[in-house]
Amino acid sequence: MVPDTSWSKSDGDFGAMLDFTDKPDELYAAWEKAGAAVHWTHTTTAVRGIPIVAVVFFTGCSQDAKGKCNLVGRFTTITPSGKPYGDPIDADVWVGLPPPTSKDLQLSHSHMGLVIDPGDELGVYSVRLELTDRVSNKKMNLERQVTAVEAKKTK
C-alpha cells in the first residue's frame, strides 16, 4: 500500500494518479503494446508554447449492471496568482467500457492539454482533477503542480 499524496490516492480498490507528460503520443502508443512495463516521459515543467498533457492512471472502477464503468473527471487549472486558467474541462476517463482486467493501473482515454501562451503568467500552475465513479458514487480529488517557464532563446 502506497500512502496518499495530493496527486495519487486510493479508496478501497479504487485508486488514481494524476501526472503530466510532454510526449503523450509516445505514452499512448507504448500503452497499446504488449508487455508489462511502459516507459514514458514525465514532466513538471511547461515551456511557453510547448504543449503538455495531464493524464490519469486508475484502477478499480466499479461496474454497472451491464459490466461497464462510468468514470468521469473535471480538470480545473489555477494560475500562479490564484485565478482560474480557462474553463473547467470535463473528461470521460473510462466510460462505457469494462473495468480493466487486472489490478494494474489503466491509462485514461481522455486527458487535458495545457499550453502556456504568450502573455500567460510564468510560475507554478495547479491542475486539479475531481474524479467521480458514477457507479459507486466515489469521488477523489487530485492535484498536481507544473511550473511554467519561458522558452530558451536560440542564438
HELIX and SHEET records of a PDB file:
HELIX    1   1 PRO A   24  GLU A   32  1                                   9    
SHEET    1   A 4 SER A   8  ASP A  11  0                                        
SHEET    2   A 4 PHE A  14  THR A  21 -1                                        
SHEET    3   A 4 ILE A  52  THR A  59 -1                                        
SHEET    4   A 4 GLN A 106  LEU A 107 -1                                        
SHEET    1   B 4 SER A   8  ASP A  11  0                                        
SHEET    2   B 4 PHE A  14  THR A  21 -1                                        
SHEET    3   B 4 ILE A  52  THR A  59 -1                                        
SHEET    4   B 4 MET A 112  LEU A 114 -1                                        
SHEET    1   C 5 THR A  45  VAL A  47  0                                        
SHEET    2   C 5 LYS A 138  VAL A 149  1                                        
SHEET    3   C 5 GLY A 123  ASP A 133 -1                                        
SHEET    4   C 5 CYS A  69  ILE A  78 -1                                        
SHEET    5   C 5 ILE A  89  LEU A  97 -1                                        
END                                                                             
